[in-house]
């Protein structure tokens, strides 16, 4: 007697939505945000693009939420690393070392795509603005902690937080696109930030 074909398990809306978001993140990490389309996500999940469209308002929103998920996960990882350090100097040192690590190139590439595509994708631009602000808040929090504890002095906390994020973003973007990772450049960033805080040149190395 022939066996009956296996029954297809119908996934809940929450399960299908999570599957679609996970597939979009996997595609973005491998091919960049430009690779995230209804068709590519549908192909990875094994469903027709129309079903992806049923769960996502638009490709623009899907791309924006994919970026937000990847960038938020990275920020959470960096925060966890810095919080292992007891002092503000230690947290700032850990933050710089972690964010300048070449191993983070795949996420940097996603940021580079987001900066470019965000010019024509309003939901993505909003997500970039949000995550950039969160990064600056994290750095500002470390600076405020250190100043309050007397570990260093900060003339312009928010301005320096913005500068740190901008320098790290710029250096990482160059390195990811042109493969120009250079330990000497990382040390230059560390010394520059230390100088702004009145710390010895090697304090953040």
Secondary structure, DSSP 8 states (H G I E B T S, - for coil): ------------HHHHHHHHHHHHHHHHHHH-GGG--HHHHHHHHTS-HHHHHHHSS-HHHHHHHHHHHHHHHHHHHHHHHHTT-SSHHHHHHHHHHHHT-GGGHHHHHHHHHHHHHTTT-HHHHHHHHHHHHHHHHHHHHHHHHHHHTTS---S-HHHHHHHHHHHHHHHHHHHHHH----HHHHHHHHHHHHHHTT--TTTT-
